[in-house]
Amino acid sequence: MVVLEMNEAEKEMLKRALESFEGELRNEIVRTDDRELKKLLHEDEDVIKKILDKVSFS
């Protein structure tokens, strides 16, 4: 387990960056026709969502 100590400004910046990346990832998922790539992108999206949940509740 990795523990990051961040102040509120850093947490907000991380949250915004992850939300932006999540949006770009969704666009890529919609645009790709490659099933394997789409599967990997969905897995990445799941990880991003989990991280966002942790950042939002800490």
C-alpha positions as CSV (number, residue, x, y, z in Angstrom):
1,M,0.0,0.0,0.0
2,V,1.2,3.5,-0.8
3,V,0.3,6.4,1.4
4,L,0.4,9.9,0.0
5,E,0.1,12.9,2.2
6,M,-1.5,15.9,0.4
7,N,-3.0,19.2,1.4
8,E,-6.5,20.1,0.1
9,A,-5.1,22.0,-2.9
10,E,-3.1,19.0,-4.0
11,K,-6.0,16.7,-3.5
12,E,-8.3,18.9,-5.6
13,M,-5.6,19.2,-8.4
14,L,-5.2,15.4,-8.4
15,K,-9.0,14.9,-8.5
16,R,-9.4,17.4,-11.4
17,A,-6.5,15.7,-13.3
18,L,-8.0,12.3,-12.9
19,E,-11.5,13.5,-13.9
20,S,-10.0,15.0,-17.0
21,F,-8.1,11.8,-17.8
22,E,-11.3,9.8,-17.2
23,G,-13.2,11.9,-19.7
24,E,-10.4,11.4,-22.3
25,L,-10.4,7.7,-21.6
26,R,-14.2,7.5,-22.2
27,N,-13.8,9.2,-25.5
28,E,-11.1,6.8,-26.5
29,I,-13.2,3.8,-25.5
30,V,-16.1,5.1,-27.7
31,R,-13.8,5.7,-30.7
32,T,-11.9,2.4,-30.6
33,D,-13.0,-0.6,-32.6
34,D,-10.3,-3.0,-31.2
35,R,-12.0,-5.2,-28.7
36,E,-8.8,-6.0,-26.8
37,L,-7.9,-2.4,-26.6
38,K,-11.4,-1.5,-25.5
39,K,-11.2,-4.1,-22.7
40,L,-7.9,-2.7,-21.5
41,L,-9.3,0.9,-21.6
42,H,-12.3,-0.2,-19.5
43,E,-9.9,-1.8,-17.0
44,D,-8.0,1.5,-16.8
45,E,-11.3,3.4,-16.4
46,D,-12.2,1.2,-13.4
47,V,-8.8,1.9,-11.8
48,I,-9.2,5.6,-12.3
49,K,-12.7,5.5,-10.7
50,K,-11.3,3.6,-7.7
51,I,-8.6,6.2,-7.2
52,L,-11.1,9.0,-7.6
53,D,-13.3,7.4,-4.9
54,K,-10.2,7.3,-2.6
55,V,-9.2,10.9,-3.3
56,S,-12.8,12.1,-2.7
57,F,-13.2,10.4,0.6
58,S,-9.9,11.0,2.2
